[in-house]
Amino acid sequence: MRRSVFVLFALFFTASAQATTIDFEGLPAMTFITGNPIPANVRLSDQFVSTLGVRFASGSDYVPVIRLGDFPGNAAPSGVNGIGGSTGSGILTYNDAFPIRISFWDPSNPVVPATTDFVSITGDLIGSIHTVSFDAFDIFGNLLDTDGGRDRGGRIYSVAAQSIHEVRFSGVNTPTIGGSGGVGLDDLTFNPVDPIPEPGTVLLLGLGLVGLAARKRQRP
C-alpha cells in the first residue's frame, strides 16, 4: 500500500513539474479600469506562441495586460499584472460578451494547432456576487470540460481533458464602458502542448500499421 501511494505521488509530482505558468509579470501594462483604449504596447497576442505555444485573444485578436496591483490592496494573485478582455474596437472590458480566449499551437511551427490536457487560471483577489465560466474546447469547437460559478476572490478555475485546443473565460455582465467591475485573470498554468498531426500524417500512419499487420499475418 505504501509503495502504491509513493508511486502515485511520484507520478503526480512529475506531471505537476512539467506544467508551465505565465504570470504576466515584466510586460507593459495599463490601468485595470474598463472603458480605456488599449495601447499597442500592452496588447498580448502571440508573444509566447513560438516559445510556449500559447496565443491570446478576446473581442480583438489580443488581450490587454492590466495592472491589478493598482487596485487598493493589490488584486493580483501574484505580482502586480494580469489580463482582461478587449472589445472589437480595442477597449478594455470584462464583459461576458467578449470572453478571453487562449489557444495552443506548435511552438516550432505556430500555424499548426496543438492540444494540452490541463489548463487553469486564477481570478483576481476581489470577489463579487457574479458568476463566471471557464470552458475547454477541442479543435472542432466541441465542449470538453467546464468550470465556473461564483466569483470568489482568488478562485482557481481549471479544466482537464484530452485534446484541449482552446479555453475561454467568460466574465460578468458588467458595463463595457466605465468602472472596474469584473474579473481580471492571472497565473495561466497548462501542461505541455502536443501538435495535432496533419490528416495526411494520420492516414499514412494508419496505412503503415495496416501494412505491418498484414505482413505479420503472412508469416508462416
RALINTA-V152299 format. One line per field, one symbol per residue. burial: + if it has 24 or more other ideal C-beta (glycine too) atoms within 12 Angstrom, else -. Layout:
burial = ???
//
This chain:
burial = ------------------++++++--+-++++++++-+---++++++++--+++++++++-++++++++-+---+++++++++++++--+++++++-+++++++++---+-+++++++++++++++-+-+-++++++++----++-++--+-+++++++++-++++++++++-+-+---+++++++++++++++++------------------------
//
